[in-house]
Amino acid sequence: MNQIAKLTLVIAGLVAAVKATTVAASEILTQSQVANLARSVTSQYFQNVDPDMIRAMVEIESSRNKNAFRYEWHISDASTGLMQVLAGTAKWLYDDMGYRGIMSKSPTMADMFEPRISVYFGAAYIDWLQKYHRSKKGGEASEEWLVRAYNGGPGGAGNGQTAHHWSKYQTAKAGLA
């Protein structure tokens, strides 16, 4: 990534941080809105992805804030929207992996703030992780492996940081209405 692109991401992150201090109620989706969105996206595009997994991940990734933004300094990328999908991951899923069901162009960071697009690419990544696990490890992926791999990538599913993510996920899922 070139310096201009990095600077653009940093500036976008600072703008998002300022906005986050004054989050309007309209930017936070209700649990019911997230449930409807998760059911709609999974039933239309990803029948093998559990909508309750999506709902719990939205809780821990963004607290249902559609404008959530986090710059990931260690990888020079940004997580955006409800599902906190990395901009580079969404672009890779669209451009290289063929996940194009919801858009006619490669997603931009701005697109990822749209709730339906964020949920689509979050579910697409889970779908890809399931396929990866079947092809590389054999058999179906466990829910724990999927959640931990969503957070740390397929190679990071076993590290300590992803264990904490799994714990937060379990708490969030248990609290779903």
C-alpha positions as CSV (number, residue, x, y, z in Angstrom):
1,M,0.0,0.0,0.0
2,N,1.5,3.4,-0.9
3,Q,1.9,6.3,1.5
4,I,-1.1,8.3,0.0
5,A,-3.4,5.3,0.5
6,K,-2.1,4.8,4.1
7,L,-2.6,8.5,4.9
8,T,-6.1,8.4,3.4
9,L,-6.9,5.5,5.7
10,V,-5.5,7.3,8.7
11,I,-7.5,10.4,8.0
12,A,-10.7,8.4,7.5
13,G,-9.9,6.7,10.8
14,L,-9.6,10.0,12.6
15,V,-12.8,11.3,11.1
16,A,-14.5,8.1,12.2
17,A,-13.1,8.4,15.7
18,V,-14.5,11.9,16.0
19,K,-17.8,10.7,14.7
20,A,-17.8,7.8,17.2
21,T,-17.7,10.1,20.1
22,T,-21.0,11.5,19.0
23,V,-22.8,8.5,17.6
24,A,-26.4,9.2,16.7
25,A,-29.0,6.7,17.7
26,S,-29.8,6.2,14.0
27,E,-26.3,4.8,13.5
28,I,-26.9,2.0,16.0
29,L,-29.2,-0.8,14.7
30,T,-31.5,-2.6,17.0
31,Q,-31.1,-6.3,17.7
32,S,-34.3,-6.9,15.6
33,Q,-32.9,-4.9,12.7
34,V,-29.7,-6.9,12.8
35,A,-31.6,-10.2,13.1
36,N,-33.7,-9.3,10.0
37,L,-30.7,-8.3,8.1
38,A,-28.7,-11.5,9.0
39,R,-31.7,-13.7,8.1
40,S,-32.2,-11.9,4.8
41,V,-28.6,-12.0,3.6
42,T,-28.0,-15.6,4.7
43,S,-31.2,-16.9,3.2
44,Q,-30.6,-15.1,-0.1
45,Y,-26.8,-15.7,-0.5
46,F,-25.4,-18.0,2.2
47,Q,-27.7,-20.7,3.4
48,N,-24.8,-22.5,5.1
49,V,-24.0,-19.5,7.3
50,D,-25.9,-19.3,10.7
51,P,-27.7,-16.0,11.0
52,D,-27.2,-16.1,14.7
53,M,-23.5,-16.3,14.2
54,I,-23.8,-13.1,12.1
55,R,-25.9,-11.5,14.9
56,A,-23.4,-12.3,17.6
57,M,-20.4,-11.2,15.5
58,V,-22.1,-7.8,14.8
59,E,-22.5,-7.4,18.6
60,I,-18.8,-8.0,19.3
61,E,-17.3,-6.4,16.2
62,S,-19.3,-3.1,16.1
63,S,-21.8,-3.1,18.9
64,R,-24.4,-2.7,16.1
65,N,-22.8,0.6,15.0
66,K,-23.1,0.8,11.2
67,N,-20.3,3.4,11.1
68,A,-17.8,1.6,13.3
69,F,-14.2,2.0,12.0
70,R,-10.9,0.7,13.3
71,Y,-7.6,1.2,11.6
72,E,-5.4,-1.9,11.9
73,W,-1.9,-0.4,12.1
74,H,-0.1,-3.7,12.0
75,I,-1.5,-4.6,8.6
76,S,-2.1,-1.1,7.2
77,D,-5.8,-1.7,6.6
78,A,-9.1,-0.7,8.1
79,S,-12.1,-2.6,9.5
80,T,-15.4,-1.0,8.8
81,G,-19.1,-1.3,9.3
82,L,-21.2,-3.8,11.3
83,M,-19.1,-6.8,10.6
84,Q,-15.7,-4.9,10.7
85,V,-14.6,-6.6,7.5
86,L,-11.2,-5.4,6.4
87,A,-11.4,-3.2,3.3
88,G,-8.7,-5.4,1.7
89,T,-10.6,-8.6,2.6
90,A,-13.9,-7.3,1.0
91,K,-12.0,-6.3,-2.1
92,W,-10.3,-9.7,-2.3
93,L,-13.6,-11.6,-1.8
94,Y,-15.1,-9.7,-4.6
95,D,-12.2,-9.4,-7.1
96,D,-10.5,-12.8,-6.5
97,M,-13.0,-15.1,-4.9
98,G,-16.1,-14.2,-6.9
99,Y,-18.4,-13.0,-4.1
100,R,-20.4,-10.6,-6.2
101,G,-24.0,-11.3,-5.3
102,I,-24.7,-7.9,-3.8
103,M,-22.6,-5.5,-5.9
104,S,-21.7,-4.9,-9.5
105,K,-18.4,-3.3,-8.7
106,S,-15.5,-4.0,-6.2
107,P,-16.5,-2.6,-2.8
108,T,-14.9,0.5,-1.4
109,M,-14.4,1.4,2.2
110,A,-17.4,3.7,2.0
111,D,-19.5,0.8,0.7
112,M,-18.7,-1.2,3.8
113,F,-20.6,1.3,6.1
114,E,-23.8,0.2,4.3
115,P,-25.3,-2.5,6.7
116,R,-26.4,-4.9,4.1
117,I,-23.0,-4.8,2.2
118,S,-21.1,-5.2,5.5
119,V,-23.2,-8.2,6.5
120,Y,-22.9,-9.7,3.0
121,F,-19.1,-9.5,3.0
122,G,-18.9,-10.8,6.6
123,A,-21.1,-13.7,5.7
124,A,-19.0,-14.2,2.5
125,Y,-15.8,-14.4,4.6
126,I,-17.4,-17.0,6.8
127,D,-18.6,-18.9,3.8
128,W,-15.0,-18.8,2.4
129,L,-13.6,-19.9,5.7
130,Q,-15.9,-22.9,5.7
131,K,-14.7,-23.8,2.2
132,Y,-11.1,-23.3,3.2
133,H,-11.5,-25.6,6.2
134,R,-13.0,-28.3,4.0
135,S,-10.3,-28.1,1.4
136,K,-7.3,-27.7,3.7
137,K,-8.2,-29.5,6.9
138,G,-11.0,-31.8,5.8
139,G,-14.5,-31.9,7.2
140,E,-16.7,-29.2,8.5
141,A,-15.3,-26.3,10.5
142,S,-16.5,-26.0,14.1
143,E,-18.3,-22.8,15.2
144,E,-15.3,-22.0,17.4
145,W,-12.8,-22.4,14.6
146,L,-14.9,-20.1,12.3
147,V,-15.3,-17.4,14.9
148,R,-11.6,-17.5,15.8
149,A,-10.5,-17.6,12.1
150,Y,-12.8,-14.7,11.3
151,N,-10.9,-12.7,13.9
152,G,-7.3,-13.9,13.2
153,G,-7.4,-15.5,9.8
154,P,-7.3,-19.2,9.1
155,G,-3.7,-19.4,10.4
156,G,-4.4,-17.5,13.5
157,A,-7.5,-19.4,14.7
158,G,-5.4,-21.1,17.4
159,N,-3.7,-18.2,19.1
160,G,-4.5,-16.5,22.4
161,Q,-6.0,-13.4,21.0
162,T,-8.6,-15.3,19.1
163,A,-9.5,-17.3,22.3
164,H,-10.6,-14.0,23.8
165,H,-12.6,-13.3,20.7
166,W,-14.3,-16.7,21.0
167,S,-15.2,-16.0,24.7
168,K,-16.7,-12.6,23.8
169,Y,-18.7,-14.3,20.9
170,Q,-20.1,-16.9,23.3
171,T,-21.3,-14.2,25.7
172,A,-22.8,-12.2,22.9
173,K,-24.6,-15.2,21.3
174,A,-26.0,-16.3,24.7
175,G,-27.5,-12.8,25.1
176,L,-29.3,-12.7,21.7
177,A,-33.0,-12.1,22.1
